[in-house]
Structure formats: structure tokens, C-alpha cells
Amino acid sequence: MNLNILLQAADAQAQNPYSFWIMMGLLMVVFYFFMIRPQQKKAKDAKKFRESLQKGARVITIGGIHGKVLEVADTTVLVEVDSNVKLRLEKSAIALDSTQQLNEASAKA
């Protein structure tokens, strides 16, 4: 009886040899739309934000330091974190605009 079931399963698989490749293709499409594409969009938005940094913007670094942008160069920004305390950081170290974070927090509440 079990042998008969195994033979029927083997016949069903032998009938459509492309089903494995179809399933793999569908799996790749799902990975693209649910994992790769959103990550690319997030990276693109972050790059656009960093390029649009202006003097006076309040920002938060990826390390969690809050500050105000004093100067913007090609690849760096000068951030004032306290009175007379300034840090020169790479633009890639800027995570987001702190006013944006405050707006998101108030929207959730």
C-alpha cells in the first residue's frame, strides 16, 4: 500500500519537471518584492535626505547623537551637539531629521 503511494507521488513529480523551476522563480519574485525592493527604496530615501541636508537642520546620527547642522561639505557635516561642542561627521553617519522623528512619534500617539 505504501509503495503504491510512493509510486504515485513519483509519477506526479515526473509529469511536470518544470514545477521546481516555477516554484523557485516565484520564490525569487516574493523575495524581491518583500525584501530587496523595500531595502533599496529605504537606502535611496536616506541618500536623498543626506544630499538635501542644510545648515540649521536638527539631526540624529546613527549613534544616537542629537545635534544641529552648522556646516555642510561634500562628504562631511559639522554638527553642534552642545554649546561650543562641535563634531565633524561623515554624511553617512546622519540617520534622520529629528523633527521628522518627533512628527512620527506624535502621529503614533
FENZI-V470390 format. One line per field, one symbol per residue. ss: DSSP state (2 for helix, 1 for strand, 0 for the rest). psi: psi as a letter, one per 20 degrees, with the letter a starting at -180 (. if undefined). Layout:
ss = ???
psi = ???
This chain:
ss = 0222222222222220002222222222222222222222222222222220000001111000011111110001111111001111112221111222222222220
psi = ghhggghhghhhhhhniihghgggghgggggghiggghhhgghghgggghhjpqpiqprpriijpqapphqpagirqppohrpkoqpoqqhiipgrphhgghhhghhh.
